[in-house]
Amino acid sequence: MRTCVGCRRRTLAADLLRVVAQRSGTHRFRLVPDLRRRLPGRGAWLHFSQDCFDKAVKRKAFGRALRVSGELDAAELASIVVRDSQTPEMVSADSATDAHRNDGFVQDGL
C-alpha cells in the first residue's frame, strides 16, 4: 500500500506511478517517472490522473515527499500523466515494460 501525493488516498502500489527527483543543476531537480520502479533515490507515488498531478503540484507535495528543496521541473512527468490519464486502464510497471518492447525497439508514442 502506498499513498498518492496528490489526493492522499492509500492504494496498491501497482495502481500508482513512482516518481523520483534527479538533479539537473544547482538547486534544480526534474521529476522523472519511474515506470520500472528501479531508479535510485526516494520515491513519491501518484495516480495516473491529471487531477492528482495538479493537486500535488499546487500543494508542493513532490518536494516534501522527495525531501528536496529547490526548483522542480515537472514537464516530463506532466506529459506522462496527461497521456496516460486519457486511457481508460491504468498502466502498471509490467504492462508498461511489455508495451515498450517490440523485438528490442521502442514503439512510437510509448
Salt bridges, closest charged atoms under 4 A:
ASP34 OD2 - ARG18 NH1 2.47
ASP51 OD2 - LYS55 NZ 3.44
GLU71 OE2 - ARG28 NH2 3.56
GLU76 OE1 - ARG30 NH1 2.68
ASP84 OD1 - ARG83 NE 3.91
ASP98 OD1 - ARG101 NH1 3.40
